[in-house]
Amino acid sequence: MIWESWDAFWAMGGYGPYVWGSYGVVLLCIAIEIFSARAAQGETDHDATS
């Protein structure tokens, strides 16, 4: 799809808040998953060395 301007791209035909909000929620969930997995791995490594 060809956009007339960057503003039109970000607006996504009026659905921009839903589109970009969805991307934001997904990125937040992925970040939480990565941090929680690293924390759990750290706890497991700590338990194995004790």
Buried (B, 14 or more C-beta within 10 A) or exposed (E): EEEEEEEEEEBBEEEBEEEEEEEEEEEEEEEEEEEEEEEEEEEEEEEEEE
